[in-house]
Amino acid sequence: MASGKSQLPSIWLAEFTSKAEFDAKASELGAQLEVMAAIDDRMLMSRHPFDIKAWCAACKSVTDMRITWHYCGSNPTGSVHPAWTETCACSQCGLNSRMRALIDLLVSKLNVSQTAHVYIAEQTTVSFKVVQNLFENVIGSEYLGPGYKLGEVVADFNGHVNVRHEDLSRLSFADSVFDIVLSQDVFEHIPEYLNTFSESARILKRGGSLVFTIPFFYDQAETRIRATVDAQGSVQHILPPEFHGNPVSNEGSLCFQNFGWDILDALRNAGFKQPTANMYWGPWAGHIGFPFFVMSAHRA
């Protein structure tokens, strides 16, 4: 298929503003969820890595997508599954399922203008390059460590050129300068995550949107704190340490919290309206596994 507009169904199944809404919808769907699970089962045709053809929202075309078993897990019933959000990477742009879902929300649900001013909380990744190609005014950054000044641009950081240093809990940007703020699986690594929401609201123009992904625990009403940082700057572990990948460090990033539905209240308290968990699924677009979400909120 030539590059253009998808004629396939939307991947967006529902929007939720609370756990109560989600629980009610899950009950209503009932056996229909089993249909989705059965389709997912049929998609997993091999225990080896394999490719499927699917629509990529970033490339705006049908591409080959690779499903692998890296980071695979099992559920309480003993069923084995891939790391759904981390697999199904597009062979052209390199984005995995959750990354492409975020792009899909920007272009198909929010209809973000190509001229929008966008800040994305990464700069050394394939996602940053994709966002740069989609929008004309993009600024990215990485957290490089405490030895750098906020807003400092480092000419060479581990082979990456002109990398901007920012701390999402205390950004260097002026007020009301961006139309869109993007973050992908970052907030769980910041102990002062409430400050990141306030800072995101501060740098957004009125009506601007915060769009992000997180490892989201839809069965939890409240966020589970895994670790904190004390007044002396030392990490205090409440649960066994959990580390995720970090594009600028081989040591990985410590996960400080597992987010639950109260994150939507935290966004409201930070100055956002309509905080929403947008649920997606669609094998035709390389999104398998269920349920998964992209979060969005708009500055009041």
Salt bridges, closest charged atoms under 4 A:
GLU15 OE2 - LYS109 NZ 2.53
ASP23 OD2 - LYS19 NZ 2.86
GLU28 OE2 - LYS25 NZ 3.53
ASP51 OD1 - ARG66 NE 2.54
ASP64 OD1 - LYS53 NZ 2.83
GLU86 OE2 - ARG98 NE 2.67
GLU166 OE2 - ARG164 NE 2.80
ASP167 OD2 - ARG170 NE 3.38
ASP175 OD1 - ARG202 NH1 2.73
ASP179 OD2 - HIS117 ND1 3.70
ASP179 OD1 - LYS205 NZ 3.38
ASP185 OD2 - ARG98 NE 3.33
GLU188 OE2 - HIS189 NE2 3.45
GLU188 OE2 - HIS244 ND1 3.88
GLU199 OE2 - ARG202 NE 2.83
GLU242 OE1 - ARG226 NH1 3.69
GLU242 OE2 - HIS244 NE2 2.87
ASP265 OD1 - ARG268 NH1 2.73
